[in-house]
Amino acid sequence: MSTWQLQEAKSHLSEVVKRAIQHQPQHITVRGQPAVVMLAYSDYLRLIQPKPRFADFMRQSPLLEQDFLMERDNSTTRELEL
């Protein structure tokens, strides 16, 4: 990631854009404070796409049809070696 002052980013805009397109986010500051980040459009689209709910994610799992045998230990205590 590169950081640019606004004036510097203006004078080197094509380089800033080229780096962003190469999936290298470019930070731009105004008066020494972080102001914006330039991203490749594909990176931006990936960031804004809606995230599936956890239940929907689990329903789409390829392991959904698998039978898992899970046994729970019902004992109230367990042995511990120190």
C-alpha positions as CSV (number, residue, x, y, z in Angstrom):
1,M,0.0,0.0,0.0
2,S,1.3,3.4,-0.9
3,T,0.4,6.7,0.8
4,W,0.1,9.8,-1.3
5,Q,-0.5,13.5,-0.3
6,L,-3.4,14.9,-2.3
7,Q,-1.2,17.2,-4.4
8,E,1.2,14.4,-5.2
9,A,-1.7,12.1,-6.1
10,K,-3.0,14.7,-8.5
11,S,0.3,15.1,-10.3
12,H,0.8,11.3,-10.5
13,L,-2.8,10.2,-11.0
14,S,-2.1,7.7,-13.8
15,E,0.4,6.0,-11.6
16,V,-2.0,6.0,-8.6
17,V,-4.7,4.5,-10.8
18,K,-2.4,1.9,-12.3
19,R,-1.3,0.7,-8.8
20,A,-4.9,0.5,-7.6
21,I,-5.9,-1.6,-10.7
22,Q,-3.1,-4.0,-9.8
23,H,-4.9,-4.7,-6.5
24,Q,-2.7,-2.4,-4.4
25,P,-4.9,0.0,-2.5
26,Q,-3.6,3.6,-2.6
27,H,-4.0,5.8,0.5
28,I,-4.5,9.5,-0.1
29,T,-4.1,12.1,2.7
30,V,-5.3,15.6,3.0
31,R,-3.3,17.9,5.3
32,G,-1.5,14.8,6.7
33,Q,-4.7,13.1,7.7
34,P,-6.0,9.9,6.0
35,A,-8.8,10.9,3.6
36,V,-9.5,8.3,0.9
37,V,-8.4,4.9,-0.4
38,M,-8.4,4.2,-4.1
39,L,-9.2,0.6,-5.0
40,A,-9.6,-1.4,-8.2
41,Y,-13.3,-1.6,-9.2
42,S,-13.3,-5.4,-8.8
43,D,-12.0,-5.0,-5.2
44,Y,-14.7,-2.5,-4.5
45,L,-17.4,-4.8,-5.9
46,R,-16.1,-7.7,-3.8
47,L,-16.3,-5.5,-0.6
48,I,-19.9,-4.2,-1.2
49,Q,-21.5,-7.5,-2.1
50,P,-24.0,-8.7,0.5
51,K,-22.6,-11.3,2.9
52,P,-24.8,-14.5,3.2
53,R,-26.4,-15.1,6.6
54,F,-24.6,-17.9,8.5
55,A,-27.7,-20.2,8.3
56,D,-27.7,-19.7,4.5
57,F,-24.0,-20.4,4.3
58,M,-24.4,-23.6,6.3
59,R,-27.3,-24.7,4.0
60,Q,-25.1,-24.3,1.0
61,S,-22.3,-26.5,2.4
62,P,-21.3,-29.5,0.4
63,L,-21.2,-31.4,3.7
64,L,-24.9,-30.9,4.3
65,E,-25.9,-34.4,3.1
66,Q,-23.1,-36.1,5.1
67,D,-24.0,-38.1,8.2
68,F,-21.9,-37.2,11.2
69,L,-22.0,-39.2,14.3
70,M,-21.3,-36.9,17.2
71,E,-21.1,-38.2,20.8
72,R,-21.2,-35.9,23.7
73,D,-19.3,-36.7,26.9
74,N,-22.0,-36.4,29.6
75,S,-19.6,-36.8,32.6
76,T,-19.7,-34.0,35.1
77,T,-15.9,-34.0,35.6
78,R,-12.8,-34.9,33.7
79,E,-9.3,-35.9,34.7
80,L,-6.6,-33.4,34.4
81,E,-2.9,-33.9,34.6
82,L,-0.8,-31.1,36.0
